Amino acid sequence: MFNNYLLRQTATTIIFIDASLSDYHTLQAGIVEGVKSVIISPDQDGIEQISQILQQHHHHHSQQFLS
């Protein structure tokens, strides 16, 4: 369930959402078309999770964090 993300080839913004937020599913559901979202697990190192995603998808122009 965690670290699953919606990735589209054309998105230039990625939003990282902290899964420890009580309403993180609602936040993810509200992400607009063309923006990628990644759920960050509270049980793992958040910086490591973010680094791995950014290494795989380095074409993003903007990163946003909801925590």
N, CA, C and O atoms as a Tripos MOL2 file, in Angstrom:
@<TRIPOS>MOLECULE
protein
  268   267    67     0     0
PROTEIN
NO_CHARGES

@<TRIPOS>ATOM
      1 N           0.8240   -1.1880    0.0000 N.3       1 MET1
      2 CA          0.0000    0.0000    0.0000 C.3       1 MET1
      3 C           0.8640    1.2470    0.0000 C.2       1 MET1
      4 O           0.6010    2.1670   -0.7740 O.2       1 MET1
      5 N           1.8760    1.3090    0.8320 N.am      2 PHE2
      6 CA          2.7460    2.4730    0.8750 C.3       2 PHE2
      7 C           3.7300    2.4240   -0.2790 C.2       2 PHE2
      8 O           4.0340    1.3610   -0.8200 O.2       2 PHE2
      9 N           4.2140    3.5910   -0.6390 N.am      3 ASN3
     10 CA          5.1400    3.7570   -1.7540 C.3       3 ASN3
     11 C           4.5060    3.4300   -3.0870 C.2       3 ASN3
     12 O           5.2040    3.3770   -4.0990 O.2       3 ASN3
     13 N           3.1910    3.2070   -3.1190 N.am      4 ASN4
     14 CA          2.5580    3.1090   -4.4190 C.3       4 ASN4
     15 C           2.2580    4.5330   -4.8570 C.2       4 ASN4
     16 O           1.8890    5.3780   -4.0410 O.2       4 ASN4
     17 N           2.4150    4.7890   -6.1180 N.am      5 TYR5
     18 CA          2.2450    6.1530   -6.5800 C.3       5 TYR5
     19 C           1.6680    6.1670   -7.9740 C.2       5 TYR5
     20 O           1.7670    5.1970   -8.7250 O.2       5 TYR5
     21 N           1.0640    7.2880   -8.3000 N.am      6 LEU6
     22 CA          0.4730    7.4840   -9.6100 C.3       6 LEU6
     23 C           1.4800    8.2640  -10.4310 C.2       6 LEU6
     24 O           1.7520    9.4310  -10.1460 O.2       6 LEU6
     25 N           2.0320    7.6240  -11.4470 N.am      7 LEU7
     26 CA          3.0460    8.2820  -12.2570 C.3       7 LEU7
     27 C           2.5820    8.3480  -13.7030 C.2       7 LEU7
     28 O           2.1550    7.3560  -14.2930 O.2       7 LEU7
     29 N           2.6790    9.5220  -14.2370 N.am      8 ARG8
     30 CA          2.3870    9.7190  -15.6510 C.3       8 ARG8
     31 C           3.6200   10.3400  -16.2790 C.2       8 ARG8
     32 O           4.2990   11.1450  -15.6420 O.2       8 ARG8
     33 N           3.9170    9.9820  -17.5050 N.am      9 GLN9
     34 CA          5.1360   10.4270  -18.1650 C.3       9 GLN9
     35 C           5.1900   11.9410  -18.3560 C.2       9 GLN9
     36 O           6.2880   12.4950  -18.4250 O.2       9 GLN9
     37 N           4.0640   12.6270  -18.4440 N.am     10 THR10
     38 CA          4.0580   14.0420  -18.7700 C.3      10 THR10
     39 C           4.0580   14.9640  -17.5540 C.2      10 THR10
     40 O           4.2380   16.1700  -17.7200 O.2      10 THR10
     41 N           3.8710   14.4700  -16.3860 N.am     11 ALA11
     42 CA          3.7870   15.3170  -15.1960 C.3      11 ALA11
     43 C           5.1260   15.9670  -14.8940 C.2      11 ALA11
     44 O           6.1750   15.3340  -15.0150 O.2      11 ALA11
     45 N           5.0870   17.2300  -14.5000 N.am     12 THR12
     46 CA          6.3060   17.9310  -14.1180 C.3      12 THR12
     47 C           6.3170   18.2730  -12.6410 C.2      12 THR12
     48 O           7.3040   18.8160  -12.1440 O.2      12 THR12
     49 N           5.2540   17.9740  -11.9350 N.am     13 THR13
     50 CA          5.1680   18.2010  -10.4940 C.3      13 THR13
     51 C           4.9130   16.8720   -9.8050 C.2      13 THR13
     52 O           4.1360   16.0410  -10.2760 O.2      13 THR13
     53 N           5.5880   16.6940   -8.6800 N.am     14 ILE14
     54 CA          5.3640   15.4980   -7.8650 C.3      14 ILE14
     55 C           5.0410   15.9560   -6.4470 C.2      14 ILE14
     56 O           5.6930   16.8540   -5.9130 O.2      14 ILE14
     57 N           4.0420   15.3410   -5.8490 N.am     15 ILE15
     58 CA          3.6380   15.6670   -4.4820 C.3      15 ILE15
     59 C           3.8850   14.4480   -3.6090 C.2      15 ILE15
     60 O           3.3930   13.3550   -3.8890 O.2      15 ILE15
     61 N           4.6500   14.6510   -2.5530 N.am     16 PHE16
     62 CA          4.9220   13.6050   -1.5740 C.3      16 PHE16
     63 C           3.9480   13.7980   -0.4160 C.2      16 PHE16
     64 O           3.8540   14.8870    0.1500 O.2      16 PHE16
     65 N           3.2300   12.7430   -0.0710 N.am     17 ILE17
     66 CA          2.2160   12.8160    0.9850 C.3      17 ILE17
     67 C           2.6110   11.8870    2.1270 C.2      17 ILE17
     68 O           2.8480   10.6980    1.9180 O.2      17 ILE17
     69 N           2.6770   12.4340    3.3180 N.am     18 ASP18
     70 CA          3.0300   11.6840    4.5230 C.3      18 ASP18
     71 C           1.8570   10.7890    4.9310 C.2      18 ASP18
     72 O           0.7710   11.2830    5.2340 O.2      18 ASP18
     73 N           2.0770    9.4850    4.9370 N.am     19 ALA19
     74 CA          1.0170    8.5300    5.2790 C.3      19 ALA19
     75 C           0.6170    8.5890    6.7520 C.2      19 ALA19
     76 O          -0.3810    7.9800    7.1360 O.2      19 ALA19
     77 N           1.3620    9.2970    7.5720 N.am     20 SER20
     78 CA          0.9620    9.4210    8.9740 C.3      20 SER20
     79 C          -0.1620   10.4500    9.1510 C.2      20 SER20
     80 O          -0.7290   10.5590   10.2390 O.2      20 SER20
     81 N          -0.4850   11.1970    8.1050 N.am     21 LEU21
     82 CA         -1.6270   12.1090    8.1620 C.3      21 LEU21
     83 C          -2.9100   11.2890    8.1650 C.2      21 LEU21
     84 O          -3.0450   10.3390    7.3930 O.2      21 LEU21
     85 N          -3.8370   11.6480    9.0180 N.am     22 SER22
     86 CA         -5.0580   10.8490    9.1540 C.3      22 SER22
     87 C          -5.8990   10.8320    7.8790 C.2      22 SER22
     88 O          -6.6360    9.8750    7.6430 O.2      22 SER22
     89 N          -5.8010   11.8570    7.0690 N.am     23 ASP23
     90 CA         -6.6270   11.9470    5.8600 C.3      23 ASP23
     91 C          -5.7950   11.9050    4.5810 C.2      23 ASP23
     92 O          -6.1720   12.5100    3.5770 O.2      23 ASP23
     93 N          -4.6640   11.1920    4.6090 N.am     24 TYR24
     94 CA         -3.7840   11.2090    3.4420 C.3      24 TYR24
     95 C          -4.4580   10.6520    2.1870 C.2      24 TYR24
     96 O          -4.1220   11.0680    1.0790 O.2      24 TYR24
     97 N          -5.4020    9.7210    2.3410 N.am     25 HIS25
     98 CA         -6.1230    9.1950    1.1700 C.3      25 HIS25
     99 C          -6.9630   10.2960    0.5160 C.2      25 HIS25
    100 O          -7.0460   10.3790   -0.7090 O.2      25 HIS25
    101 N          -7.5780   11.1280    1.3360 N.am     26 THR26
    102 CA         -8.3730   12.2370    0.8190 C.3      26 THR26
    103 C          -7.4860   13.2340    0.0960 C.2      26 THR26
    104 O          -7.8440   13.7370   -0.9690 O.2      26 THR26
    105 N          -6.3290   13.5190    0.6770 N.am     27 LEU27
    106 CA         -5.3910   14.4330    0.0290 C.3      27 LEU27
    107 C          -4.9540   13.8890   -1.3250 C.2      27 LEU27
    108 O          -4.9170   14.6220   -2.3140 O.2      27 LEU27
    109 N          -4.6270   12.6120   -1.3650 N.am     28 GLN28
    110 CA         -4.1810   12.0120   -2.6260 C.3      28 GLN28
    111 C          -5.3030   12.0290   -3.6640 C.2      28 GLN28
    112 O          -5.0560   12.2680   -4.8450 O.2      28 GLN28
    113 N          -6.5230   11.7780   -3.2260 N.am     29 ALA29
    114 CA         -7.6580   11.7680   -4.1540 C.3      29 ALA29
    115 C          -7.9000   13.1400   -4.7730 C.2      29 ALA29
    116 O          -8.4710   13.2410   -5.8580 O.2      29 ALA29
    117 N          -7.4680   14.1950   -4.0880 N.am     30 GLY30
    118 CA         -7.6730   15.5490   -4.5830 C.3      30 GLY30
    119 C          -6.5810   16.0730   -5.4950 C.2      30 GLY30
    120 O          -6.6510   17.2160   -5.9480 O.2      30 GLY30
    121 N          -5.5840   15.2690   -5.7700 N.am     31 ILE31
    122 CA         -4.4870   15.7000   -6.6410 C.3      31 ILE31
    123 C          -5.0220   15.8450   -8.0640 C.2      31 ILE31
    124 O          -5.7140   14.9610   -8.5700 O.2      31 ILE31
    125 N          -4.6990   16.9520   -8.6950 N.am     32 VAL32
    126 CA         -5.2040   17.2200  -10.0420 C.3      32 VAL32
    127 C          -4.5010   16.3670  -11.0910 C.2      32 VAL32
    128 O          -3.3960   15.8690  -10.8740 O.2      32 VAL32
    129 N          -5.1560   16.2130  -12.2110 N.am     33 GLU33
    130 CA         -4.6280   15.4600  -13.3510 C.3      33 GLU33
    131 C          -3.2740   16.0260  -13.7740 C.2      33 GLU33
    132 O          -3.0950   17.2420  -13.8320 O.2      33 GLU33
    133 N          -2.3400   15.1540  -14.0630 N.am     34 GLY34
    134 CA         -1.0250   15.5700  -14.5320 C.3      34 GLY34
    135 C          -0.0090   15.7880  -13.4300 C.2      34 GLY34
    136 O           1.1510   16.0860  -13.7160 O.2      34 GLY34
    137 N          -0.4180   15.6470  -12.1680 N.am     35 VAL35
    138 CA          0.4960   15.7720  -11.0370 C.3      35 VAL35
    139 C           0.7000   14.3800  -10.4560 C.2      35 VAL35
    140 O          -0.2670   13.6570  -10.2150 O.2      35 VAL35
    141 N           1.9350   14.0080  -10.2340 N.am     36 LYS36
    142 CA          2.2470   12.6930   -9.6710 C.3      36 LYS36
    143 C           2.1770   12.7700   -8.1500 C.2      36 LYS36
    144 O           2.5380   13.7830   -7.5520 O.2      36 LYS36
    145 N           1.7150   11.7040   -7.5400 N.am     37 SER37
    146 CA          1.6800   11.6700   -6.0800 C.3      37 SER37
    147 C           2.3750   10.4170   -5.5800 C.2      37 SER37
    148 O           2.3070    9.3520   -6.1920 O.2      37 SER37
    149 N           3.0440   10.5780   -4.4470 N.am     38 VAL38
    150 CA          3.7670    9.4770   -3.8150 C.3      38 VAL38
    151 C           3.4080    9.4800   -2.3350 C.2      38 VAL38
    152 O           3.4760   10.5150   -1.6720 O.2      38 VAL38
    153 N           3.0270    8.3180   -1.8280 N.am     39 ILE39
    154 CA          2.7500    8.1740   -0.3990 C.3      39 ILE39
    155 C           4.0450    7.7700    0.2950 C.2      39 ILE39
    156 O           4.6850    6.7900   -0.0860 O.2      39 ILE39
    157 N           4.4240    8.5390    1.3220 N.am     40 ILE40
    158 CA          5.6420    8.2750    2.0830 C.3      40 ILE40
    159 C           5.2670    7.5270    3.3630 C.2      40 ILE40
    160 O           4.4850    8.0170    4.1780 O.2      40 ILE40
    161 N           5.8300    6.3490    3.5220 N.am     41 SER41
    162 CA          5.5350    5.5020    4.6740 C.3      41 SER41
    163 C           6.2070    6.0380    5.9360 C.2      41 SER41
    164 O           7.3910    6.3730    5.9090 O.2      41 SER41
    165 N           5.4660    6.1230    7.0410 N.am     42 PRO42
    166 CA          6.0710    6.5630    8.2960 C.3      42 PRO42
    167 C           6.9690    5.4900    8.9140 C.2      42 PRO42
    168 O           7.7100    5.7720    9.8550 O.2      42 PRO42
    169 N           6.9080    4.2750    8.3960 N.am     43 ASP43
    170 CA          7.7020    3.1700    8.9330 C.3      43 ASP43
    171 C           9.0750    3.0430    8.2840 C.2      43 ASP43
    172 O           9.8610    2.1720    8.6560 O.2      43 ASP43
    173 N           9.3650    3.9040    7.3220 N.am     44 GLN44
    174 CA         10.6480    3.8740    6.6230 C.3      44 GLN44
    175 C          11.2540    5.2680    6.6330 C.2      44 GLN44
    176 O          10.5720    6.2500    6.9280 O.2      44 GLN44
    177 N          12.5240    5.3470    6.3110 N.am     45 ASP45
    178 CA         13.2200    6.6260    6.2370 C.3      45 ASP45
    179 C          12.6180    7.4610    5.1000 C.2      45 ASP45
    180 O          12.7180    7.0890    3.9310 O.2      45 ASP45
    181 N          12.0030    8.5760    5.4470 N.am     46 GLY46
    182 CA         11.3450    9.4200    4.4580 C.3      46 GLY46
    183 C          12.2960   10.0050    3.4360 C.2      46 GLY46
    184 O          11.9790   10.0590    2.2480 O.2      46 GLY46
    185 N          13.4660   10.4450    3.8900 N.am     47 ILE47
    186 CA         14.4580   11.0110    2.9720 C.3      47 ILE47
    187 C          14.9000    9.9610    1.9590 C.2      47 ILE47
    188 O          15.0620   10.2690    0.7780 O.2      47 ILE47
    189 N          15.0930    8.7480    2.4020 N.am     48 GLU48
    190 CA         15.4930    7.6610    1.4980 C.3      48 GLU48
    191 C          14.3930    7.3790    0.4710 C.2      48 GLU48
    192 O          14.6770    7.1890   -0.7110 O.2      48 GLU48
    193 N          13.1560    7.3520    0.9210 N.am     49 GLN49
    194 CA         12.0360    7.1170    0.0020 C.3      49 GLN49
    195 C          11.9590    8.2070   -1.0620 C.2      49 GLN49
    196 O          11.8000    7.9200   -2.2490 O.2      49 GLN49
    197 N          12.0720    9.4470   -0.6280 N.am     50 ILE50
    198 CA         12.0180   10.5790   -1.5510 C.3      50 ILE50
    199 C          13.1910   10.5360   -2.5200 C.2      50 ILE50
    200 O          13.0140   10.7510   -3.7190 O.2      50 ILE50
    201 N          14.3760   10.2620   -2.0150 N.am     51 SER51
    202 CA         15.5690   10.1870   -2.8650 C.3      51 SER51
    203 C          15.4180    9.1280   -3.9460 C.2      51 SER51
    204 O          15.7800    9.3620   -5.0990 O.2      51 SER51
    205 N          14.8890    7.9720   -3.5850 N.am     52 GLN52
    206 CA         14.7030    6.8970   -4.5660 C.3      52 GLN52
    207 C          13.7420    7.3140   -5.6730 C.2      52 GLN52
    208 O          13.9960    7.0570   -6.8500 O.2      52 GLN52
    209 N          12.6570    7.9470   -5.3020 N.am     53 ILE53
    210 CA         11.6810    8.3880   -6.3030 C.3      53 ILE53
    211 C          12.2880    9.4560   -7.2070 C.2      53 ILE53
    212 O          12.1200    9.4040   -8.4260 O.2      53 ILE53
    213 N          12.9940   10.4240   -6.6210 N.am     54 LEU54
    214 CA         13.5750   11.4970   -7.4310 C.3      54 LEU54
    215 C          14.6650   10.9800   -8.3610 C.2      54 LEU54
    216 O          14.8440   11.5200   -9.4520 O.2      54 LEU54
    217 N          15.3870    9.9590   -7.9570 N.am     55 GLN55
    218 CA         16.3930    9.3640   -8.8370 C.3      55 GLN55
    219 C          15.7380    8.7020  -10.0440 C.2      55 GLN55
    220 O          16.2860    8.7370  -11.1460 O.2      55 GLN55
    221 N          14.5920    8.1120   -9.8430 N.am     56 GLN56
    222 CA         13.8780    7.4400  -10.9340 C.3      56 GLN56
    223 C          13.1520    8.4230  -11.8430 C.2      56 GLN56
    224 O          12.9580    8.1540  -13.0290 O.2      56 GLN56
    225 N          12.7580    9.5470  -11.2920 N.am     57 HIS57
    226 CA         11.9220   10.5080  -12.0230 C.3      57 HIS57
    227 C          12.5220   11.9030  -11.8900 C.2      57 HIS57
    228 O          11.9270   12.7880  -11.2750 O.2      57 HIS57
    229 N          13.6830   12.0890  -12.4590 N.am     58 HIS58
    230 CA         14.4340   13.3400  -12.2990 C.3      58 HIS58
    231 C          13.9640   14.4530  -13.2280 C.2      58 HIS58
    232 O          14.5560   15.5320  -13.2220 O.2      58 HIS58
    233 N          12.9370   14.2320  -14.0150 N.am     59 HIS59
    234 CA         12.4440   15.2350  -14.9510 C.3      59 HIS59
    235 C          11.4230   16.1990  -14.3340 C.2      59 HIS59
    236 O          10.8880   17.0510  -15.0430 O.2      59 HIS59
    237 N          11.1470   16.0880  -13.0610 N.am     60 HIS60
    238 CA         10.1690   16.9610  -12.4130 C.3      60 HIS60
    239 C          10.7540   18.3490  -12.1920 C.2      60 HIS60
    240 O          11.9240   18.4990  -11.8390 O.2      60 HIS60
    241 N           9.9290   19.3440  -12.4020 N.am     61 HIS61
    242 CA         10.3490   20.7240  -12.1940 C.3      61 HIS61
    243 C           9.9830   21.2330  -10.8090 C.2      61 HIS61
    244 O          10.5250   22.2370  -10.3480 O.2      61 HIS61
    245 N           9.0660   20.5420  -10.1480 N.am     62 SER62
    246 CA          8.5770   21.0080   -8.8560 C.3      62 SER62
    247 C           8.2590   19.8170   -7.9630 C.2      62 SER62
    248 O           7.7040   18.8160   -8.4160 O.2      62 SER62
    249 N           8.6140   19.9390   -6.6990 N.am     63 GLN63
    250 CA          8.2540   18.9410   -5.6980 C.3      63 GLN63
    251 C           7.5100   19.6520   -4.5730 C.2      63 GLN63
    252 O           7.9070   20.7320   -4.1360 O.2      63 GLN63
    253 N           6.4310   19.0360   -4.1140 N.am     64 GLN64
    254 CA          5.6400   19.5700   -3.0140 C.3      64 GLN64
    255 C           5.5380   18.4960   -1.9370 C.2      64 GLN64
    256 O           5.5660   17.3000   -2.2300 O.2      64 GLN64
    257 N           5.4210   18.9360   -0.6930 N.am     65 PHE65
    258 CA          5.3700   17.9990    0.4310 C.3      65 PHE65
    259 C           4.1600   18.3120    1.3080 C.2      65 PHE65
    260 O           3.9460   19.4570    1.7060 O.2      65 PHE65
    261 N           3.3780   17.2840    1.6020 N.am     66 LEU66
    262 CA          2.2520   17.4050    2.5270 C.3      66 LEU66
    263 C           2.5560   16.5100    3.7140 C.2      66 LEU66
    264 O           2.5960   15.2860    3.5920 O.2      66 LEU66
    265 N           2.7710   17.1370    4.8650 N.am     67 SER67
    266 CA          3.1010   16.3440    6.0530 C.3      67 SER67
    267 C           2.4810   16.9460    7.2950 C.2      67 SER67
    268 O           2.6530   16.4120    8.3910 O.2      67 SER67
@<TRIPOS>BOND
     1     1     2 1
     2     2     3 1
     3     3     4 2
     4     3     5 am
     5     5     6 1
     6     6     7 1
     7     7     8 2
     8     7     9 am
     9     9    10 1
    10    10    11 1
    11    11    12 2
    12    11    13 am
    13    13    14 1
    14    14    15 1
    15    15    16 2
    16    15    17 am
    17    17    18 1
    18    18    19 1
    19    19    20 2
    20    19    21 am
    21    21    22 1
    22    22    23 1
    23    23    24 2
    24    23    25 am
    25    25    26 1
    26    26    27 1
    27    27    28 2
    28    27    29 am
    29    29    30 1
    30    30    31 1
    31    31    32 2
    32    31    33 am
    33    33    34 1
    34    34    35 1
    35    35    36 2
    36    35    37 am
    37    37    38 1
    38    38    39 1
    39    39    40 2
    40    39    41 am
    41    41    42 1
    42    42    43 1
    43    43    44 2
    44    43    45 am
    45    45    46 1
    46    46    47 1
    47    47    48 2
    48    47    49 am
    49    49    50 1
    50    50    51 1
    51    51    52 2
    52    51    53 am
    53    53    54 1
    54    54    55 1
    55    55    56 2
    56    55    57 am
    57    57    58 1
    58    58    59 1
    59    59    60 2
    60    59    61 am
    61    61    62 1
    62    62    63 1
    63    63    64 2
    64    63    65 am
    65    65    66 1
    66    66    67 1
    67    67    68 2
    68    67    69 am
    69    69    70 1
    70    70    71 1
    71    71    72 2
    72    71    73 am
    73    73    74 1
    74    74    75 1
    75    75    76 2
    76    75    77 am
    77    77    78 1
    78    78    79 1
    79    79    80 2
    80    79    81 am
    81    81    82 1
    82    82    83 1
    83    83    84 2
    84    83    85 am
    85    85    86 1
    86    86    87 1
    87    87    88 2
    88    87    89 am
    89    89    90 1
    90    90    91 1
    91    91    92 2
    92    91    93 am
    93    93    94 1
    94    94    95 1
    95    95    96 2
    96    95    97 am
    97    97    98 1
    98    98    99 1
    99    99   100 2
   100    99   101 am
   101   101   102 1
   102   102   103 1
   103   103   104 2
   104   103   105 am
   105   105   106 1
   106   106   107 1
   107   107   108 2
   108   107   109 am
   109   109   110 1
   110   110   111 1
   111   111   112 2
   112   111   113 am
   113   113   114 1
   114   114   115 1
   115   115   116 2
   116   115   117 am
   117   117   118 1
   118   118   119 1
   119   119   120 2
   120   119   121 am
   121   121   122 1
   122   122   123 1
   123   123   124 2
   124   123   125 am
   125   125   126 1
   126   126   127 1
   127   127   128 2
   128   127   129 am
   129   129   130 1
   130   130   131 1
   131   131   132 2
   132   131   133 am
   133   133   134 1
   134   134   135 1
   135   135   136 2
   136   135   137 am
   137   137   138 1
   138   138   139 1
   139   139   140 2
   140   139   141 am
   141   141   142 1
   142   142   143 1
   143   143   144 2
   144   143   145 am
   145   145   146 1
   146   146   147 1
   147   147   148 2
   148   147   149 am
   149   149   150 1
   150   150   151 1
   151   151   152 2
   152   151   153 am
   153   153   154 1
   154   154   155 1
   155   155   156 2
   156   155   157 am
   157   157   158 1
   158   158   159 1
   159   159   160 2
   160   159   161 am
   161   161   162 1
   162   162   163 1
   163   163   164 2
   164   163   165 am
   165   165   166 1
   166   166   167 1
   167   167   168 2
   168   167   169 am
   169   169   170 1
   170   170   171 1
   171   171   172 2
   172   171   173 am
   173   173   174 1
   174   174   175 1
   175   175   176 2
   176   175   177 am
   177   177   178 1
   178   178   179 1
   179   179   180 2
   180   179   181 am
   181   181   182 1
   182   182   183 1
   183   183   184 2
   184   183   185 am
   185   185   186 1
   186   186   187 1
   187   187   188 2
   188   187   189 am
   189   189   190 1
   190   190   191 1
   191   191   192 2
   192   191   193 am
   193   193   194 1
   194   194   195 1
   195   195   196 2
   196   195   197 am
   197   197   198 1
   198   198   199 1
   199   199   200 2
   200   199   201 am
   201   201   202 1
   202   202   203 1
   203   203   204 2
   204   203   205 am
   205   205   206 1
   206   206   207 1
   207   207   208 2
   208   207   209 am
   209   209   210 1
   210   210   211 1
   211   211   212 2
   212   211   213 am
   213   213   214 1
   214   214   215 1
   215   215   216 2
   216   215   217 am
   217   217   218 1
   218   218   219 1
   219   219   220 2
   220   219   221 am
   221   221   222 1
   222   222   223 1
   223   223   224 2
   224   223   225 am
   225   225   226 1
   226   226   227 1
   227   227   228 2
   228   227   229 am
   229   229   230 1
   230   230   231 1
   231   231   232 2
   232   231   233 am
   233   233   234 1
   234   234   235 1
   235   235   236 2
   236   235   237 am
   237   237   238 1
   238   238   239 1
   239   239   240 2
   240   239   241 am
   241   241   242 1
   242   242   243 1
   243   243   244 2
   244   243   245 am
   245   245   246 1
   246   246   247 1
   247   247   248 2
   248   247   249 am
   249   249   250 1
   250   250   251 1
   251   251   252 2
   252   251   253 am
   253   253   254 1
   254   254   255 1
   255   255   256 2
   256   255   257 am
   257   257   258 1
   258   258   259 1
   259   259   260 2
   260   259   261 am
   261   261   262 1
   262   262   263 1
   263   263   264 2
   264   263   265 am
   265   265   266 1
   266   266   267 1
   267   267   268 2
@<TRIPOS>SUBSTRUCTURE
     1 MET1         2 RESIDUE 1 A MET
     2 PHE2         6 RESIDUE 1 A PHE
     3 ASN3        10 RESIDUE 1 A ASN
     4 ASN4        14 RESIDUE 1 A ASN
     5 TYR5        18 RESIDUE 1 A TYR
     6 LEU6        22 RESIDUE 1 A LEU
     7 LEU7        26 RESIDUE 1 A LEU
     8 ARG8        30 RESIDUE 1 A ARG
     9 GLN9        34 RESIDUE 1 A GLN
    10 THR10       38 RESIDUE 1 A THR
    11 ALA11       42 RESIDUE 1 A ALA
    12 THR12       46 RESIDUE 1 A THR
    13 THR13       50 RESIDUE 1 A THR
    14 ILE14       54 RESIDUE 1 A ILE
    15 ILE15       58 RESIDUE 1 A ILE
    16 PHE16       62 RESIDUE 1 A PHE
    17 ILE17       66 RESIDUE 1 A ILE
    18 ASP18       70 RESIDUE 1 A ASP
    19 ALA19       74 RESIDUE 1 A ALA
    20 SER20       78 RESIDUE 1 A SER
    21 LEU21       82 RESIDUE 1 A LEU
    22 SER22       86 RESIDUE 1 A SER
    23 ASP23       90 RESIDUE 1 A ASP
    24 TYR24       94 RESIDUE 1 A TYR
    25 HIS25       98 RESIDUE 1 A HIS
    26 THR26      102 RESIDUE 1 A THR
    27 LEU27      106 RESIDUE 1 A LEU
    28 GLN28      110 RESIDUE 1 A GLN
    29 ALA29      114 RESIDUE 1 A ALA
    30 GLY30      118 RESIDUE 1 A GLY
    31 ILE31      122 RESIDUE 1 A ILE
    32 VAL32      126 RESIDUE 1 A VAL
    33 GLU33      130 RESIDUE 1 A GLU
    34 GLY34      134 RESIDUE 1 A GLY
    35 VAL35      138 RESIDUE 1 A VAL
    36 LYS36      142 RESIDUE 1 A LYS
    37 SER37      146 RESIDUE 1 A SER
    38 VAL38      150 RESIDUE 1 A VAL
    39 ILE39      154 RESIDUE 1 A ILE
    40 ILE40      158 RESIDUE 1 A ILE
    41 SER41      162 RESIDUE 1 A SER
    42 PRO42      166 RESIDUE 1 A PRO
    43 ASP43      170 RESIDUE 1 A ASP
    44 GLN44      174 RESIDUE 1 A GLN
    45 ASP45      178 RESIDUE 1 A ASP
    46 GLY46      182 RESIDUE 1 A GLY
    47 ILE47      186 RESIDUE 1 A ILE
    48 GLU48      190 RESIDUE 1 A GLU
    49 GLN49      194 RESIDUE 1 A GLN
    50 ILE50      198 RESIDUE 1 A ILE
    51 SER51      202 RESIDUE 1 A SER
    52 GLN52      206 RESIDUE 1 A GLN
    53 ILE53      210 RESIDUE 1 A ILE
    54 LEU54      214 RESIDUE 1 A LEU
    55 GLN55      218 RESIDUE 1 A GLN
    56 GLN56      222 RESIDUE 1 A GLN
    57 HIS57      226 RESIDUE 1 A HIS
    58 HIS58      230 RESIDUE 1 A HIS
    59 HIS59      234 RESIDUE 1 A HIS
    60 HIS60      238 RESIDUE 1 A HIS
    61 HIS61      242 RESIDUE 1 A HIS
    62 SER62      246 RESIDUE 1 A SER
    63 GLN63      250 RESIDUE 1 A GLN
    64 GLN64      254 RESIDUE 1 A GLN
    65 PHE65      258 RESIDUE 1 A PHE
    66 LEU66      262 RESIDUE 1 A LEU
    67 SER67      266 RESIDUE 1 A SER
